[in-house]
Amino acid sequence: MARDYDSQLLESVSVRRRRLRDALLFGSERVRRTLDENLGKTFGGIALAAVLCAGCVGWSFISDRMSDGGFSGPRSGGIAGIAASW
C-alpha cells in the first residue's frame, strides 16, 4: 500500500511540475503547444541557417577565385613574386 502511495505522489508532483513549466513557457496557450514542437522548429531553423551560411561562404570563395582569372596558380603579388637577396 505504501508503494502505491509513493508512486502516486511522485507522479502527481511530476504532472504539477510539467504544468507549471508549460504555463511559464507558453502562457495562456499552454494547452495548444508543447515544448517538443518548438524544439523541433528551433533545431530546423538552426540547421537551415547553417546550410545558408555555408552556401554563402562557398559562393563567396568561388566567385573570388573566378574573378582572379581561374584556379591556376597563386595570386599576383604573393610570396612567389619576391626575389631572395642572400
HELIX and SHEET records of a PDB file:
HELIX    1   1 ALA A    2  PHE A   26  1                                  25    
HELIX    2   2 GLY A   27  GLU A   29  5                                   3    
HELIX    3   3 LEU A   35  SER A   67  1                                  33    
HELIX    4   4 ILE A   79  GLY A   81  5                                   3    
END                                                                             
